């Protein structure tokens, strides 16, 4: 199978708004509701990030992951993820998708 390089990344129109809302939740979490951010992994171990959010519904998995990683790249101070913990999974899931995969928010 040939290897192809993707030259241009096109995000959906609402990507900036979704990133803003996710960033706000990450830095000032609400008591309940969505999005739900799940960090799985210990310090100096690979980190898995799951964001459960029904607003992902119209985005494909690549778009969801790129938005999550853009937000992670912009975290600062106390919200920054631990150094030495490479992110190996950044997955955005709707509540139904998370349920089918056995990923729970509690």
Secondary structure, 3 states (H helix, E strand, C coil): CCCCCCCCCCCCCCHHHHHHHHHHHHHCCCCCCCCEEEEECCCCCCEEEEEECHHHCCCCHHHHHHHHHHHHHHCCHHHCCCCCCCEEEEEEECHHHHHHHCCCCC
